[in-house]
Amino acid sequence: MPAHQGMKMKTDIEAVSERLAADSRISDYDFWRSLKNIDNRIFEIANNNEPIPMDMIRWRAILKQARSKRNGA
């Protein structure tokens, strides 16, 4: 992956996590539950020695950042 794509992905993750953290319709529990579901699915995939989809890793990063921003606010 070229360096500029990595930078763009980081920026995209930052932008989406900001929007989610600011969305009052999403509860702290929603963040926790979604993150738990993704973590469980990643564990299941890894246990089966299957490749973990990049989108799943990206969404985990977004949810972690959004939850962190929400808790820091």
C-alpha angles and dihedrals in degrees: 000000000000117000094246091058091054090051091048092050091051090050091048091050090050093049095047093045090051091053093047094047090052094048107103091195089072114077126210086247090055089056092047094047094046092049091048091050092050092046091050092049092048089050091050092049092047091048089057090050091241124142114266111234113245091226089060091052090046093052091048089054091047093050093046091051094044091050091048092049091048092050091045093052 
